Amino acid sequence: MLTRWVDFWAEEEAPWSLALVRLLLGLALLGDYLSMGLRGLVVPLLTTGADGGLAARAGAEPALWQQLFGTGPEAAWGLYGALVVTTVMVAAGFFTRSASLMLLLLSAQFAWILPAGDRGIDMLSRNVLMIFVFAGSGQALSVDAWWARRRGSGGVVRIGAWARRLLLLQLVAMYWTAGVQKYAQQWWPWGDFGALWVIWQDWPMTAVATAGWVQSPLAWRFSQLATALTIGWEVSFPLILVAWYLLRTADRGGRWRAWVVRTRPDLAYAGLGVVFHLGIALWLDLGVFPWAMLALYPAFLGPDAWARWVSYLLPGQENLQTNADEVAGWGRGWHGECIDG
Amino acid sequence: MNRTRAQLRAAAITLVLLVHGIAVLPVPHVVRPHELDDPVARAEVTRWAERLTGVGYPISPDELGAEVVRWSTRLGRAHRTALLPMRPWFRWTGTGQGWALFANPDTHPSRMEVAVVRGGQEQLVYRRLDPDLGWLRDPLAYRRVRGVYDATSARHRPTAASRRLADWLEDEARRSDPTVEGVLVRFVATPHPLPSARRRGRGSSKVRYTLRSKGLR
């Protein structure tokens, strides 16, 4: 049992899935920071009331950034500039691990300075950055990988599969706990599945409250259906672990394994998640949240599925593709290795 | 791979899973008695009490509210204690768990309004999602700014950060018009009963609270 546990976390895979997550998450975060700058919010969000900002006076436990550089506008611009630069480095995969660590720590300083402005998606992003600090997310689709190839040190690259697995476990935990913590009755049949309809009209976050269609009977029925799907999807999300287990042990045979291999319920869960987040992007004004969430979704597909796409889109990167042995090795992989059958 | 390295990696991952496994436990947030005064929470507790009574566990809304406060406090305290050794790590890295996303949709959400005061006269310049009152619409809609003023239903009084928001808005107003005396930031609660419950009436909007910027305090 212990040996199998050690072996499971020691497995390796091609870097495509994780690299794609890094690239997309970096771009989403960059868009968020640029949006903040373009709205003229650098000084308001990163300075204290004494300088006209929204942050509390640096009290008994000031952020390290405030201790080192003060609380004024210059310190705010310094932190903002550092956030933007390190985000670009993460997206580009330039000194990827160091940049991930720096961005993680800088983002935590932002959270320290203005806790009210730090949202769940920021914490989730930092959790993912923590994985990047230790994982090989910069081994593909990155300046680091390009440089390694240029120096001739880039062979067939494999990274620890543990990173993507931890990321997927994070998503499972997040969706499931988000589901079981939905105490409000509007999420449940006895509350008429009215949650989404209510959320559509929650002024601080809605984008559609004033649209006429929200009050139509069709919108009400649709919102009930979407609410039921959302709560069902979140609460049952851990079933994806069962699907992955059955896929991993598909060679043992059996009716359930055959069904899972044939129907790929794990991909149905991921597909529904994409729809769910696109709906949030369409109807709610939550900024980077849906996009940063979608940036994590490439992890649901195994790297060889992405490798096929990359070899199609970027010919000449054969050294990063999975070879026959790897594919065979992935035949017992966690999931996603046979996306197209 | 070196076997020792693989074992160390597995041990580290096990520790991470253990710590984050505890952190992610769906423990309800600590409910304080005043939070149950809020109409949304009150209606929620009443409906749950009816439901529990209906399935053979008779309990009044007041009793249920007291139980919620008691158990959420106990559980929250135990959860915090279990994670105490990791607290500095979570603080410095900004990592952690806690995903109560859209857990309690607000049936009485507050629509924010901003009025500029000149010569003692108010002029409404911003109302959320009003195309004709769009002063500073983009900055106010930014998610990190929204965090300063949203979830007003769950608060029985304005936060210090939302007061600073009013002061910042005054500074912004003065930037274009030095005669501005201050700004008023109002949060107008607008009930949204479900279509299936409208026969009981829609309810009327009312100002939850008004923030006065520094020039008016």
Chai-1 contact restraints between the chains, C-beta under 6 A:
chainA,res_idxA,chainB,res_idxB,connection_type,confidence,min_distance_angstrom,max_distance_angstrom,comment,restraint_id
A,W5,B,A10,contact,1.0,0.0,6.0,A-B,restraint_1
A,V6,B,A6,contact,1.0,0.0,6.0,A-B,restraint_2
A,V6,B,Q7,contact,1.0,0.0,6.0,A-B,restraint_3
A,V6,B,A10,contact,1.0,0.0,6.0,A-B,restraint_4
A,W9,B,R9,contact,1.0,0.0,6.0,A-B,restraint_5
A,W9,B,A10,contact,1.0,0.0,6.0,A-B,restraint_6
A,W9,B,I13,contact,1.0,0.0,6.0,A-B,restraint_7
A,A10,B,M1,contact,1.0,0.0,6.0,A-B,restraint_8
A,A10,B,A6,contact,1.0,0.0,6.0,A-B,restraint_9
A,R39,B,D138,contact,1.0,0.0,6.0,A-B,restraint_10
A,R39,B,P139,contact,1.0,0.0,6.0,A-B,restraint_11
A,R39,B,Y142,contact,1.0,0.0,6.0,A-B,restraint_12
A,L41,B,P139,contact,1.0,0.0,6.0,A-B,restraint_13
A,L41,B,Y142,contact,1.0,0.0,6.0,A-B,restraint_14
A,P44,B,W168,contact,1.0,0.0,6.0,A-B,restraint_15
A,L45,B,R144,contact,1.0,0.0,6.0,A-B,restraint_16
A,G49,B,R164,contact,1.0,0.0,6.0,A-B,restraint_17
A,G52,B,W168,contact,1.0,0.0,6.0,A-B,restraint_18
A,G52,B,D171,contact,1.0,0.0,6.0,A-B,restraint_19
A,L54,B,V148,contact,1.0,0.0,6.0,A-B,restraint_20
A,L54,B,A161,contact,1.0,0.0,6.0,A-B,restraint_21
A,L54,B,R164,contact,1.0,0.0,6.0,A-B,restraint_22
A,L54,B,L165,contact,1.0,0.0,6.0,A-B,restraint_23
A,S107,B,G94,contact,1.0,0.0,6.0,A-B,restraint_24
A,A108,B,T93,contact,1.0,0.0,6.0,A-B,restraint_25
A,A108,B,G94,contact,1.0,0.0,6.0,A-B,restraint_26
A,A111,B,G94,contact,1.0,0.0,6.0,A-B,restraint_27
A,A116,B,G147,contact,1.0,0.0,6.0,A-B,restraint_28
A,A116,B,V148,contact,1.0,0.0,6.0,A-B,restraint_29
A,A116,B,A161,contact,1.0,0.0,6.0,A-B,restraint_30
A,G117,B,R144,contact,1.0,0.0,6.0,A-B,restraint_31
A,G117,B,G147,contact,1.0,0.0,6.0,A-B,restraint_32
A,M123,B,G96,contact,1.0,0.0,6.0,A-B,restraint_33
A,R126,B,G94,contact,1.0,0.0,6.0,A-B,restraint_34
A,R126,B,T95,contact,1.0,0.0,6.0,A-B,restraint_35
A,N127,B,T95,contact,1.0,0.0,6.0,A-B,restraint_36
A,M130,B,T95,contact,1.0,0.0,6.0,A-B,restraint_37
A,A173,B,V24,contact,1.0,0.0,6.0,A-B,restraint_38
A,M174,B,W99,contact,1.0,0.0,6.0,A-B,restraint_39
A,T177,B,V24,contact,1.0,0.0,6.0,A-B,restraint_40
A,T177,B,P26,contact,1.0,0.0,6.0,A-B,restraint_41
A,T177,B,W99,contact,1.0,0.0,6.0,A-B,restraint_42
A,A178,B,W99,contact,1.0,0.0,6.0,A-B,restraint_43
A,A178,B,L101,contact,1.0,0.0,6.0,A-B,restraint_44
A,V180,B,P26,contact,1.0,0.0,6.0,A-B,restraint_45
A,Q181,B,P26,contact,1.0,0.0,6.0,A-B,restraint_46
A,Q181,B,A100,contact,1.0,0.0,6.0,A-B,restraint_47
A,Q181,B,A103,contact,1.0,0.0,6.0,A-B,restraint_48
A,K182,B,A103,contact,1.0,0.0,6.0,A-B,restraint_49
A,A184,B,N104,contact,1.0,0.0,6.0,A-B,restraint_50
A,A184,B,P105,contact,1.0,0.0,6.0,A-B,restraint_51
A,Q185,B,R47,contact,1.0,0.0,6.0,A-B,restraint_52
A,Q186,B,P105,contact,1.0,0.0,6.0,A-B,restraint_53
A,D192,B,L194,contact,1.0,0.0,6.0,A-B,restraint_54
A,D192,B,S196,contact,1.0,0.0,6.0,A-B,restraint_55
A,G194,B,L194,contact,1.0,0.0,6.0,A-B,restraint_56
A,A195,B,P105,contact,1.0,0.0,6.0,A-B,restraint_57
A,V198,B,P105,contact,1.0,0.0,6.0,A-B,restraint_58
A,V198,B,T107,contact,1.0,0.0,6.0,A-B,restraint_59
A,V198,B,H192,contact,1.0,0.0,6.0,A-B,restraint_60
A,I199,B,F102,contact,1.0,0.0,6.0,A-B,restraint_61
A,I199,B,P105,contact,1.0,0.0,6.0,A-B,restraint_62
A,Q201,B,H192,contact,1.0,0.0,6.0,A-B,restraint_63
A,D202,B,D106,contact,1.0,0.0,6.0,A-B,restraint_64
A,D202,B,P109,contact,1.0,0.0,6.0,A-B,restraint_65
A,W203,B,P109,contact,1.0,0.0,6.0,A-B,restraint_66
A,W203,B,R111,contact,1.0,0.0,6.0,A-B,restraint_67
A,W203,B,R128,contact,1.0,0.0,6.0,A-B,restraint_68
A,P204,B,R146,contact,1.0,0.0,6.0,A-B,restraint_69
A,P204,B,D150,contact,1.0,0.0,6.0,A-B,restraint_70
A,A209,B,L129,contact,1.0,0.0,6.0,A-B,restraint_71
A,T210,B,L129,contact,1.0,0.0,6.0,A-B,restraint_72
A,W220,B,P195,contact,1.0,0.0,6.0,A-B,restraint_73
A,D285,B,A141,contact,1.0,0.0,6.0,A-B,restraint_74
A,G287,B,R143,contact,1.0,0.0,6.0,A-B,restraint_75
